[in-house]
């Protein structure tokens, strides 16, 4: 049997009123905060891609740096450019990036984030911005 079958209607109404009163009191006392309804996923820790065969060094990707630069939505890269799970996108290659794929989708010297134009992966002067020894 359900609650509505067991309890008289006035008990149900009282329970609902009490619940609304308790919720209102909790909000007023700051015990609860209103939510925008949109959950913020936890940002992953920085992770390092191992140095490739012809690479100048390993690359550590930091989501926080991209967010601080003004790319504050996960959907800017996921799932249009990269899958959510590390390794599901396939190997990252400079050839793909220079062709405008993977990191090169935005790092093309044309894309603007905030007030800045994003650096290009196609310029050797920018190698050390990602590849660290």
For each residue, the residues with C-beta under 8 A, 3 or more apart:
1: 5 6
2: 5 6
3: 6 7 12
4: 7 12
5: 1 2
6: 1 2 3
7: 3 4 11 12 15
8: 11 12
9: 12 13
10: 13 14
11: 7 8 14 15
12: 3 4 7 8 9 15 16
13: 9 10 16 17
14: 10 11 17 18
15: 7 11 12 18 19
16: 12 13 19 20
17: 13 14 20 21
18: 14 15 21 22
19: 15 16 22 23
20: 16 17 23 24
21: 17 18 24 25
22: 18 19 25 26
23: 19 20 26 27 32
24: 20 21 27 28
25: 21 22 28 29
26: 22 23 29 31 32
27: 23 24 30 31 32 33 34
28: 24 25
29: 25 26
30: 27 33
31: 26 27
32: 23 26 27
33: 27 30
34: 27
35:
36:
37:
38:
39:
40:
41: 74
42:
43: 63 64 67
44: 47 63
45:
46: 60 61 62 63 64
47: 44 60 61 86
48: 58 59 60 61
49: 52 58 59 60 61 92
50: 58
51: 55 57 58
52: 49 55 93
53:
54:
55: 51 52 58 59 131
56: 127 128 131 133
57: 51 128 131 132 133
58: 48 49 50 51 55 131 132
59: 48 49 55 92 130 131 132
60: 46 47 48 49 132
61: 46 47 48 49
62: 46 65 66
63: 43 44 46 66 67
64: 43 46 67 68
65: 62 68 69
66: 62 63 69 71 77
67: 43 63 64 71 72
68: 64 65
69: 65 66 113 114 116
70: 113 114 116
71: 66 67 76 77 106 113
72: 67
73: 76
74: 41 77 78
75: 78 79 80
76: 71 73 106
77: 66 71 74 80 81 82 105 106
78: 74 75 81 82 83 84
79: 75 82 83 84
80: 75 77 105
81: 77 78 101 102 105 106
82: 77 78 79 89 102
83: 78 79 88 89
84: 78 79 88
85: 88
86: 47
87:
88: 83 84 85
89: 82 83 92 102
90:
91:
92: 49 59 89 96 97 102 103
93: 52 96 97 102
94: 97 98 121
95: 98 99
96: 92 93 99 101 102 104
97: 92 93 94 100 101 102 103 104 107 121
98: 94 95 104 121 122
99: 95 96 104
100: 97 104 105 108
101: 81 96 97 104 105
102: 81 82 89 92 93 96 97 105
103: 92 97 106 107 121 130
104: 96 97 98 99 100 101 107 108 121 122
105: 77 80 81 100 101 102 108 111
106: 71 76 77 81 103 111 113 118
107: 97 103 104 111 118 119 120 121
108: 100 104 105 111 118 120 121 122
109: 117 118 119 120 122 123
110: 117 118 120
111: 105 106 107 108 117 118
112: 115 116 117 118
113: 69 70 71 106 116 118
114: 69 70
115: 112
116: 69 70 112 113
117: 109 110 111 112
118: 106 107 108 109 110 111 112 113
119: 107 109 123 126 129
120: 107 108 109 110 123 126
121: 94 97 98 103 104 107 108 126 130
122: 98 104 108 109
123: 109 119 120 126
124: 127
125:
126: 119 120 121 123 129 130
127: 56 124 130 131
128: 56 57 131 132
129: 119 126
130: 59 103 121 126 127
131: 55 56 57 58 59 127 128
132: 57 58 59 60 128
133: 56 57
